[in-house]
Amino acid sequence: MSPELISILVLVVVFVIATTRSVNMGALAFAAAFGVGTLVADLDADGIFAGFPGDLFVVLVGVTYLFAIARANGTTDWLVHAAVRLVRGRVALIPWVMFALTGALTAIGAVSPAAVAIVAPVALSFATRYSISPLLMGTMVVHGAQAGGFSPISIYGSIVNGIVEREKLPGSEIGLFLASLVANLLIAAVLFAVLGGRKLWARGAVAPEDGGVPGKGAASAGTGTGSGADTGTGGTGTGTGGEGTGTGTGGTAPAAVAVRPEQETGGAEGTGIRLNPARIATLVALVALVVAVLGFDLDAGLTAVTLAVVLSTAWPDDSRRAVGEIAWSTVLLICGVLTYVGVLEEMGTITWAGEGVGGIGVPLLAAVLLCYIGAVVSAFASSVGIMGALIPLAVPFLAQGEIGAVGMVAALAVSATVVDVSPFSTNGALVLAAAPDVDRDRFFRQLMIYGGIVVAAVPVLAWLVLVVPGFG
């Protein structure tokens, strides 16, 4: 048995044990990286740790630390009420506002994880207070980031268009952008309909003081106070706590995530939130984070940690519990899995799989398999990195002229980025870490189920729409 095949089988075993025995997958992945790296790939400790995502570790810790402080001093509550006022109490519009905001940030040059890191904590705080499905809100944020992610001036767009130019392939910058925009917009519309969007419209307008209760004259939103134990793999899963829940219905659609019963979603404490020095300073820090990341290209994680330390020093009482609220279990999970993926890359497993597909004699079949490889690998690793590897692998059969290069590149781009809702990807991990007062294990499973659905469905749809017609 080849070393590459052994490494893939070990990854499958990690998934099975984590799912059936409730062991942190990150810890298992670290053990697997040690075993496979040492015994199979003949790597030393430095070679194994080369795959450790130090930048992602700092982003996860820094951003969740900063926003834990913002939650502790009431800044996120103030932002939530401001968002309600912005849309005149129409709670159903908020997921679309978050979708558009992250899309605009990535379209003008923000790295997708940076945009998600900025928007997700505020969006998910809003979801908790107003009993919107955190799964709906989190996925709308991620898909919004990917919708704008391939504009001609964006990071992803610039990289992919540069690869296309370097490989001397025909390209279309606008076509690439529109393919990603339309794909993510359609997915967002389906999610909104399935995960409770229609009930949010029926809820009508709410006032910030209502805590999510339908406003005067508004239709009732349907309440849910069940246990929320359904994982959403059949039937209906309904959120717990608060009034008016998002619901996932039918098929294998993930259900709404239940907030913890002890979490208040309304009441007197949400009334008349005013700005004080700590909240003003926190708002300034959040604006500074945006400016530093977008304007000066500074690292989001290091900037967030620095700003959090400044706030903690000035107001230690407000931020005393913030370190404990950092999503350490999520950090372990993501860093462990990505370290193992780094071992796979180091020993050539990713290249081995891609070359095996590229050698298939049927171009259309090779195209759909490359889309699936891009989707599966990107669910755990760098989307841009896998596109950089797969586009060159597609060059031999693109040169035969049976497949349009523009459509193939667009299909690869959509397949490799739309799966960033996976909890193992940077964006999915940020959403998981940012969600306040949820059953985090259940939310992780739901993101994983939804990510699996996306991985299974989107590549073949992108192939049918963009590759089979022969665009380019």
C-alpha positions as CSV (number, residue, x, y, z in Angstrom):
1,M,0.0,0.0,0.0
2,S,1.4,3.4,-1.0
3,P,2.2,6.0,1.7
4,E,-0.3,8.4,0.1
5,L,-3.1,5.9,0.4
6,I,-2.2,5.1,4.0
7,S,-2.3,8.8,4.9
8,I,-5.8,9.2,3.3
9,L,-7.1,6.1,5.2
10,V,-5.7,7.4,8.5
11,L,-7.7,10.7,7.9
12,V,-10.8,8.6,7.4
13,V,-10.1,6.8,10.7
14,V,-9.7,10.2,12.5
15,F,-13.1,11.3,11.2
16,V,-14.8,8.0,12.3
17,I,-13.3,8.0,15.8
18,A,-14.1,11.7,16.4
19,T,-17.7,11.2,15.2
20,T,-18.4,8.0,17.1
21,R,-16.4,8.6,20.3
22,S,-16.8,12.3,20.9
23,V,-13.0,12.8,21.0
24,N,-11.7,16.2,19.9
25,M,-10.8,15.8,16.2
26,G,-7.9,18.2,16.5
27,A,-6.2,16.1,19.2
28,L,-6.7,13.0,17.1
29,A,-5.3,14.8,14.1
30,F,-2.2,15.8,16.0
31,A,-1.7,12.2,17.0
32,A,-2.2,11.1,13.4
33,A,0.2,13.8,12.1
34,F,2.8,12.5,14.5
35,G,2.2,8.8,13.6
36,V,2.0,9.2,9.8
37,G,4.7,11.9,9.7
38,T,7.2,9.8,11.7
39,L,6.4,6.2,10.6
40,V,5.2,6.7,7.0
41,A,6.6,10.0,5.7
42,D,9.9,9.9,7.6
43,L,9.4,13.5,8.8
44,D,11.1,14.9,11.9
45,A,9.3,17.2,14.4
46,D,10.2,20.3,12.4
47,G,8.7,18.7,9.3
48,I,5.4,17.9,11.1
49,F,5.1,21.3,12.7
50,A,5.7,23.0,9.4
51,G,2.0,22.4,8.7
52,F,0.9,24.0,11.9
53,P,-1.3,27.0,11.0
54,G,0.3,29.6,13.3
55,D,-1.4,32.5,11.5
56,L,-4.8,30.9,11.8
57,F,-4.2,30.1,15.5
58,V,-3.5,33.8,16.2
59,V,-6.5,34.9,14.1
60,L,-8.8,32.6,16.0
61,V,-7.5,33.6,19.4
62,G,-7.1,37.3,18.7
63,V,-10.5,37.9,17.1
64,T,-12.5,35.8,19.6
65,Y,-10.6,37.5,22.4
66,L,-11.4,41.0,21.1
67,F,-15.1,40.2,20.5
68,A,-15.4,38.4,23.9
69,I,-14.4,41.8,25.4
70,A,-17.0,43.5,23.2
71,R,-19.6,41.1,24.4
72,A,-18.6,41.6,28.1
73,N,-18.9,45.4,28.0
74,G,-22.1,45.5,26.0
75,T,-20.6,46.8,22.7
76,T,-22.0,43.9,20.6
77,D,-25.5,44.5,22.2
78,W,-25.3,48.2,21.1
79,L,-24.3,47.1,17.6
80,V,-27.2,44.7,17.4
81,H,-29.7,47.4,18.3
82,A,-28.1,49.7,15.8
83,A,-28.5,47.1,13.1
84,V,-32.2,46.7,14.0
85,R,-32.7,50.5,13.7
86,L,-30.8,50.5,10.4
87,V,-33.3,48.2,8.8
88,R,-36.2,49.7,10.7
89,G,-36.8,46.6,12.8
90,R,-37.0,44.2,9.9
91,V,-35.0,41.3,11.4
92,A,-35.4,39.3,8.1
93,L,-33.1,41.8,6.3
94,I,-30.2,41.4,8.7
95,P,-28.8,38.2,7.2
96,W,-28.8,39.9,3.8
97,V,-27.2,43.0,5.3
98,M,-24.4,40.8,6.6
99,F,-24.1,38.9,3.3
100,A,-23.8,42.2,1.4
101,L,-21.3,43.7,4.0
102,T,-18.9,40.8,3.8
103,G,-19.3,40.6,0.0
104,A,-18.4,44.3,-0.3
105,L,-15.3,43.9,2.0
106,T,-13.9,41.0,-0.1
107,A,-14.8,42.7,-3.4
108,I,-12.7,45.8,-2.5
109,G,-9.7,43.7,-1.5
110,A,-10.2,42.2,2.0
111,V,-9.0,38.6,2.4
112,S,-12.0,36.5,2.9
113,P,-11.1,35.3,6.4
114,A,-10.4,38.9,7.5
115,A,-13.9,40.0,6.3
116,V,-15.5,37.0,8.1
117,A,-13.5,37.7,11.2
118,I,-14.8,41.3,11.3
119,V,-18.5,40.6,10.5
120,A,-19.2,37.1,12.0
121,P,-19.1,38.0,15.7
122,V,-21.5,40.9,15.3
123,A,-23.8,38.9,13.0
124,L,-23.9,35.9,15.4
125,S,-24.5,38.0,18.4
126,F,-27.5,39.5,16.6
127,A,-28.7,35.9,15.7
128,T,-28.6,34.9,19.4
129,R,-30.5,37.9,20.7
130,Y,-33.2,37.7,18.0
131,S,-33.6,33.9,17.8
132,I,-32.3,33.7,14.3
133,S,-30.7,30.4,13.3
134,P,-26.9,30.8,13.9
135,L,-26.4,28.4,11.1
136,L,-28.3,30.7,8.7
137,M,-26.5,33.8,9.9
138,G,-23.0,32.2,9.9
139,T,-23.4,30.7,6.4
140,M,-24.8,34.0,5.0
141,V,-21.7,35.7,6.2
142,V,-19.3,33.1,4.7
143,H,-21.2,33.0,1.4
144,G,-21.3,36.8,1.3
145,A,-17.5,36.8,1.6
146,Q,-17.2,34.3,-1.3
147,A,-19.7,36.2,-3.4
148,G,-17.4,39.2,-3.6
149,G,-14.2,37.2,-3.4
150,F,-13.4,37.0,-7.1
151,S,-13.8,40.6,-8.2
152,P,-11.0,41.8,-10.4
153,I,-9.5,43.8,-7.6
154,S,-10.0,41.2,-4.9
155,I,-7.3,39.0,-3.4
156,Y,-8.7,35.7,-4.7
157,G,-9.5,37.2,-8.1
158,S,-6.0,38.7,-8.5
159,I,-4.4,35.4,-7.6
160,V,-6.5,33.2,-9.9
161,N,-6.3,35.6,-12.8
162,G,-2.5,35.7,-12.3
163,I,-2.3,31.9,-12.4
164,V,-4.4,31.8,-15.6
165,E,-2.1,34.4,-17.2
166,R,1.0,32.6,-16.1
167,E,-0.3,29.3,-17.6
168,K,-1.2,31.2,-20.8
169,L,-4.8,30.1,-20.6
170,P,-7.7,32.2,-21.9
171,G,-9.4,34.0,-19.1
172,S,-12.3,36.3,-18.2
173,E,-12.0,38.4,-15.0
174,I,-15.6,39.5,-15.1
175,G,-16.8,36.0,-15.9
176,L,-15.0,34.6,-12.9
177,F,-16.4,37.2,-10.6
178,L,-20.0,36.7,-11.8
179,A,-19.8,32.9,-11.6
180,S,-18.8,33.2,-7.9
181,L,-21.3,36.0,-7.2
182,V,-24.3,34.2,-8.7
183,A,-23.4,30.8,-7.2
184,N,-23.2,32.2,-3.7
185,L,-26.2,34.4,-4.1
186,L,-28.3,31.4,-5.2
187,I,-27.0,29.3,-2.3
188,A,-27.8,32.1,0.2
189,A,-31.4,32.4,-1.2
190,V,-31.9,28.6,-0.7
191,L,-30.5,28.8,2.9
192,F,-32.7,31.7,3.7
193,A,-35.8,29.9,2.6
194,V,-34.8,26.6,4.3
195,L,-33.4,27.9,7.6
196,G,-36.3,30.1,8.8
197,G,-36.2,33.1,6.5
198,R,-39.9,32.9,5.7
199,K,-40.7,33.0,9.4
200,L,-38.5,36.0,9.9
201,W,-40.5,37.8,7.2
202,A,-43.7,36.8,9.0
203,R,-42.4,38.1,12.2
204,G,-42.5,41.6,10.8
205,A,-40.8,44.5,12.5
206,V,-39.4,44.5,16.0
207,A,-38.1,47.2,18.2
208,P,-34.7,46.8,19.9
209,E,-36.4,46.8,23.2
210,D,-38.6,43.8,22.2
211,G,-35.7,41.3,22.3
212,G,-36.9,39.6,19.1
213,V,-40.7,39.6,19.9
214,P,-42.8,40.5,16.9
215,G,-43.8,44.1,16.7
216,K,-47.3,45.4,17.0
217,G,-49.4,44.1,14.2
218,A,-46.8,41.6,13.0
219,A,-47.6,38.1,12.4
220,S,-46.5,35.6,15.0
221,A,-43.2,33.9,14.2
222,G,-43.8,30.5,15.5
223,T,-42.0,29.6,18.7
224,G,-39.8,26.7,19.5
225,T,-39.0,25.4,23.0
226,G,-38.1,21.8,22.2
227,S,-34.9,20.2,23.1
228,G,-33.3,20.9,19.8
229,A,-31.7,17.5,19.7
230,D,-32.5,16.9,16.1
231,T,-29.3,17.2,14.0
232,G,-31.2,18.1,11.0
233,T,-30.7,14.9,9.1
234,G,-34.3,14.4,8.5
235,G,-37.6,16.0,9.4
236,T,-37.5,19.3,11.2
237,G,-35.0,20.7,13.7
238,T,-36.1,23.6,15.8
239,G,-34.1,25.9,17.9
240,T,-34.6,26.3,21.7
241,G,-35.0,29.4,23.7
242,G,-36.3,32.8,22.8
243,E,-39.4,33.4,20.7
244,G,-39.4,32.8,16.9
245,T,-36.8,30.3,15.8
246,G,-35.1,29.4,12.5
247,T,-36.1,26.0,11.3
248,G,-34.3,23.6,8.9
249,T,-36.8,21.3,7.2
250,G,-36.7,18.3,5.0
251,G,-34.0,16.2,3.4
252,T,-30.6,16.5,5.0
253,A,-30.7,20.2,5.7
254,P,-29.1,21.1,9.0
255,A,-31.5,22.5,11.6
256,A,-31.3,25.8,13.4
257,V,-28.8,25.8,16.3
258,A,-30.4,26.0,19.8
259,V,-29.3,28.7,22.1
260,R,-28.7,27.6,25.7
261,P,-31.9,27.8,27.8
262,E,-30.3,30.1,30.3
263,Q,-29.5,32.7,27.7
264,E,-31.8,35.7,27.8
265,T,-32.8,36.9,24.3
266,G,-34.7,39.9,25.4
267,G,-35.9,41.8,28.5
268,A,-35.0,44.8,30.4
269,E,-31.2,44.4,30.1
270,G,-31.6,45.0,26.4
271,T,-33.4,48.3,26.8
272,G,-31.8,51.7,26.2
273,I,-28.2,50.5,25.7
274,R,-26.1,53.6,25.7
275,L,-22.5,54.3,24.8
276,N,-20.0,54.7,27.6
277,P,-16.2,55.2,27.5
278,A,-15.5,51.4,27.4
279,R,-18.0,50.8,24.5
280,I,-16.7,53.8,22.6
281,A,-13.2,52.6,23.0
282,T,-14.3,49.1,21.8
283,L,-16.0,50.6,18.8
284,V,-12.8,52.5,18.0
285,A,-10.9,49.3,18.3
286,L,-13.2,47.5,15.9
287,V,-12.9,50.3,13.4
288,A,-9.1,50.2,13.9
289,L,-9.1,46.5,13.2
290,V,-10.9,47.1,9.9
291,V,-8.6,49.9,8.9
292,A,-5.5,48.0,9.9
293,V,-6.5,44.9,8.0
294,L,-7.9,46.5,4.9
295,G,-6.0,49.7,4.7
296,F,-2.6,48.7,5.9
297,D,-2.6,44.9,5.2
298,L,-1.7,44.1,8.8
299,D,-2.4,40.7,10.2
300,A,-5.9,40.4,11.6
301,G,-4.9,38.1,14.4
302,L,-2.0,40.1,15.7
303,T,-3.9,43.4,15.4
304,A,-6.9,41.9,17.3
305,V,-4.7,40.6,20.1
306,T,-3.0,44.0,20.4
307,L,-6.3,45.9,20.5
308,A,-7.7,43.4,23.0
309,V,-4.7,43.8,25.3
310,V,-5.1,47.6,25.2
311,L,-8.8,47.3,26.2
312,S,-8.1,44.8,28.9
313,T,-5.5,47.1,30.4
314,A,-7.8,50.1,30.5
315,W,-10.9,48.2,31.7
316,P,-9.8,45.0,33.4
317,D,-13.2,44.4,35.1
318,D,-15.0,44.2,31.8
319,S,-12.6,41.9,30.2
320,R,-11.7,39.6,33.2
321,R,-13.6,36.7,31.7
322,A,-12.7,37.3,28.1
323,V,-9.7,34.9,28.0
324,G,-11.9,32.1,29.3
325,E,-14.4,32.8,26.5
326,I,-11.8,32.2,23.7
327,A,-12.9,29.1,21.8
328,W,-10.0,27.0,22.8
329,S,-11.6,23.7,21.8
330,T,-12.2,25.1,18.4
331,V,-8.6,26.3,18.2
332,L,-7.4,22.8,19.0
333,L,-9.7,21.2,16.5
334,I,-8.8,23.4,13.6
335,C,-5.1,23.6,14.3
336,G,-4.8,19.8,14.7
337,V,-6.7,19.0,11.4
338,L,-4.7,21.6,9.4
339,T,-1.4,20.3,10.8
340,Y,-2.3,16.8,9.5
341,V,-3.3,18.3,6.1
342,G,0.2,19.9,6.1
343,V,1.7,16.5,6.6
344,L,-0.3,15.3,3.6
345,E,1.0,18.1,1.5
346,E,4.6,17.6,2.7
347,M,4.5,13.9,1.7
348,G,2.9,14.6,-1.6
349,T,-0.6,13.1,-1.1
350,I,-2.4,16.1,-2.5
351,T,-0.3,16.2,-5.6
352,W,-0.5,12.4,-6.0
353,A,-4.4,12.6,-6.0
354,G,-4.5,15.5,-8.4
355,E,-2.1,13.9,-10.9
356,G,-4.0,10.7,-10.8
357,V,-7.1,12.5,-11.8
358,G,-5.3,14.6,-14.4
359,G,-4.1,11.5,-16.1
360,I,-7.6,10.3,-16.9
361,G,-8.2,10.1,-20.7
362,V,-11.8,11.6,-20.6
363,P,-11.5,15.4,-20.2
364,L,-15.1,15.9,-18.9
365,L,-14.6,13.2,-16.3
366,A,-11.2,14.6,-15.3
367,A,-12.8,18.0,-15.0
368,V,-15.5,17.0,-12.6
369,L,-13.1,14.9,-10.5
370,L,-10.7,17.9,-10.3
371,C,-13.7,20.0,-9.1
372,Y,-14.4,17.4,-6.4
373,I,-10.8,17.2,-5.3
374,G,-10.7,21.0,-5.0
375,A,-13.9,21.0,-2.9
376,V,-12.8,18.2,-0.6
377,V,-9.3,19.5,0.0
378,S,-10.4,23.2,0.4
379,A,-12.8,22.1,3.1
380,F,-9.7,21.5,5.2
381,A,-7.0,23.6,3.7
382,S,-6.2,26.8,1.8
383,S,-8.7,27.4,-1.1
384,V,-6.2,29.6,-2.9
385,G,-3.5,27.0,-2.4
386,I,-5.5,24.2,-3.9
387,M,-6.6,26.4,-6.9
388,G,-2.9,27.1,-7.5
389,A,-2.2,23.4,-7.6
390,L,-5.3,22.3,-9.6
391,I,-5.4,24.9,-12.4
392,P,-1.9,23.8,-13.6
393,L,-3.0,20.2,-13.4
394,A,-5.9,21.0,-15.7
395,V,-3.7,22.5,-18.4
396,P,-2.9,19.2,-20.3
397,F,-6.5,18.4,-21.0
398,L,-7.5,22.0,-21.5
399,A,-4.9,22.2,-24.2
400,Q,-6.8,19.5,-26.1
401,G,-9.6,22.0,-26.8
402,E,-12.5,19.8,-25.7
403,I,-13.1,21.9,-22.5
404,G,-13.4,25.7,-22.3
405,A,-10.7,27.2,-20.0
406,V,-12.8,30.0,-18.8
407,G,-15.6,27.7,-17.6
408,M,-13.2,25.2,-16.1
409,V,-11.3,27.9,-14.1
410,A,-14.6,29.3,-12.9
411,A,-15.9,25.9,-11.9
412,L,-12.7,25.2,-9.9
413,A,-12.9,28.5,-8.2
414,V,-16.5,28.1,-7.2
415,S,-15.9,24.5,-6.1
416,A,-12.8,25.3,-4.0
417,T,-14.3,28.4,-2.2
418,V,-18.0,27.7,-1.7
419,V,-17.0,24.9,0.7
420,D,-15.4,27.4,3.1
421,V,-18.5,27.0,5.3
422,S,-16.8,23.8,6.5
423,P,-15.8,24.1,10.2
424,F,-12.4,22.9,9.3
425,S,-11.8,25.8,6.9
426,T,-10.7,29.3,8.1
427,N,-14.1,30.9,7.5
428,G,-16.1,28.1,9.0
429,A,-13.8,28.0,12.0
430,L,-14.2,31.7,12.6
431,V,-18.0,31.3,12.4
432,L,-17.9,28.4,14.9
433,A,-15.6,30.3,17.3
434,A,-17.7,33.5,17.1
435,A,-21.1,32.0,17.9
436,P,-22.0,33.0,21.5
437,D,-24.2,30.9,23.8
438,V,-24.8,28.0,21.5
439,D,-24.3,24.3,22.0
440,R,-20.9,24.4,20.2
441,D,-20.7,20.6,19.6
442,R,-24.1,20.7,18.0
443,F,-23.2,23.7,15.9
444,F,-20.0,22.0,14.8
445,R,-21.9,19.0,13.6
446,Q,-24.4,21.1,11.8
447,L,-21.7,23.1,10.0
448,M,-20.0,19.8,9.1
449,I,-23.3,18.3,7.8
450,Y,-23.9,21.4,5.7
451,G,-20.3,21.5,4.5
452,G,-20.7,17.9,3.4
453,I,-23.8,18.7,1.5
454,V,-22.0,21.6,-0.3
455,V,-19.0,19.4,-1.1
456,A,-21.3,16.7,-2.5
457,A,-23.6,19.0,-4.6
458,V,-21.8,22.1,-5.7
459,P,-18.9,20.7,-7.8
460,V,-21.2,18.7,-10.0
461,L,-23.5,21.6,-10.4
462,A,-20.7,24.0,-11.2
463,W,-19.4,21.4,-13.7
464,L,-22.8,21.1,-15.4
465,V,-23.4,24.8,-15.7
466,L,-19.8,26.1,-16.4
467,V,-17.8,23.2,-17.9
468,V,-20.2,21.1,-20.0
469,P,-21.4,24.0,-22.1
470,G,-17.8,24.7,-23.0
471,F,-17.5,28.4,-22.0
472,G,-14.2,29.9,-23.1
